[in-house]
Amino acid sequence: MIYLCAISNIRSGACREDCKFCTQSVKWGADIKRFKEKSIETIVNEAKLAKKNKAFGFCLVTSGKGLDDKTLEYVSRAAKAVLKEVDIKIIACNGTASKEALKELKKAGVSIYNHNLETSKEFYPNICSTHSWDERFETCENVKSVGLRLCSGGIFGLGESEKDRESLLKSLKKLNPVGIPLNFFIENEKLPIKATHNKQMALKIIKLFRENFKSSIIMIAGGREIVFGKDFTQGLKFGANAIVIGDYLTTKGEKVDKDIEILKKEGFKVANEC
Ligand code: SF4
């Protein structure tokens, strides 16, 4: 069974953090669409489309360091509006979050919180200087402690070593997330790093994560087209069992119909819920 997940970037750009892999940081001046708030009507329509496309989950993503009061109010309002009209799991991805804020999101109907550890604790200072890896880990612990389901994974091809990937894996083992997104860095001329991944490396990573997380959903997320081209089902054969459909945060994804057609042709069944 393959799980499909759709993401909606409901606040884009203007982040003051300096993550070297992210076009949403103001520091790098990348040419992306920037907006403060997507309208609730647009979000609900996107969720309806995601449901029509058989997505089990709809992820509300905001740029910025974390879940401050304003973001919390907006995401809660969006989650409630979607749930009123669409039967879909709401995932929230809003950065660093306190237990109190996460409890509020849960009350608004959010089921899953996504906060990626991104890479190893050791390598993290090479890709971000404005916040710490420990802070990320703490948010993940907060998610679990308030009874939300945790989705946490990483991004690869930033120049990290195999040892770093193993270290990330060990840290994720402590958290045992229900979902693990594996992102592959998408280069942008304004970003200060170049991608160091390739298809073989991506397949090895997927295999490694599947071997270590037998019952988690392993999702091929951002960068799928870059490492696999149209051949993403190879990643599924190596153990991933979920993909992100539609567009990513700031880059275009594949047409959903095409993805579903490929899945069917290769004999994969799409799950309705998780
Ligand atoms: S905190 Fe999030 S939105 Fe901001 S630069 Fe880092 S990854 Fe991008």
Boltz pocket constraint, residues with backbone or C-beta under 6 A from the ligand:
constraints:
  - pocket:
      binder: B
      contacts: [[A, 15], [A, 16], [A, 17], [A, 18], [A, 19], [A, 22], [A, 23], [A, 24], [A, 25], [A, 62], [A, 63], [A, 64], [A, 65], [A, 95]]
      max_distance: 6.0
